Amino acid sequence: MINKFSLWQWVFYSFTLFVLLVIFSAYFAPDMMVAITTQVWALCGW
């Protein structure tokens, strides 16, 4: 049980760090965010 909790905690921290990175990128590098968004839409098949 403790192992599973630490795994979920690691996932949560990774997701939080990713969100902060996206916010930072959107503020400081909008061109990169446009490229990432375009890539995500391409991967989703739109």
C-alpha positions as CSV (number, residue, x, y, z in Angstrom):
1,M,0.0,0.0,0.0
2,I,2.8,2.4,0.8
3,N,4.5,1.6,-2.5
4,K,1.3,2.5,-4.4
5,F,0.9,5.7,-2.5
6,S,4.4,6.8,-3.3
7,L,3.7,6.0,-7.0
8,W,0.6,8.1,-7.0
9,Q,2.5,10.9,-5.2
10,W,5.2,10.7,-7.8
11,V,2.6,10.9,-10.6
12,F,1.0,13.9,-8.9
13,Y,4.3,15.8,-8.5
14,S,5.2,15.0,-12.1
15,F,1.9,16.3,-13.4
16,T,2.2,19.4,-11.2
17,L,5.7,20.1,-12.5
18,F,4.5,19.6,-16.1
19,V,1.6,22.1,-15.6
20,L,4.0,24.7,-14.1
21,L,6.3,24.1,-17.0
22,V,3.5,24.6,-19.5
23,I,2.4,27.9,-17.7
24,F,6.0,29.1,-17.7
25,S,6.4,28.2,-21.4
26,A,3.1,29.9,-22.3
27,Y,4.3,33.1,-20.6
28,F,8.0,33.2,-21.8
29,A,7.9,31.2,-25.1
30,P,4.5,31.5,-26.8
31,D,6.0,30.4,-30.2
32,M,7.1,27.1,-28.5
33,M,3.6,26.7,-27.0
34,V,2.0,27.2,-30.5
35,A,4.3,24.5,-31.8
36,I,3.5,22.1,-29.0
37,T,-0.3,22.7,-29.4
38,T,0.0,22.1,-33.1
39,Q,1.9,18.9,-32.4
40,V,-0.7,17.7,-29.9
41,W,-3.6,18.4,-32.3
42,A,-1.6,16.5,-35.0
43,L,-1.1,13.5,-32.6
44,C,-4.8,13.5,-31.8
45,G,-5.7,13.3,-35.4
46,W,-7.3,16.7,-35.9
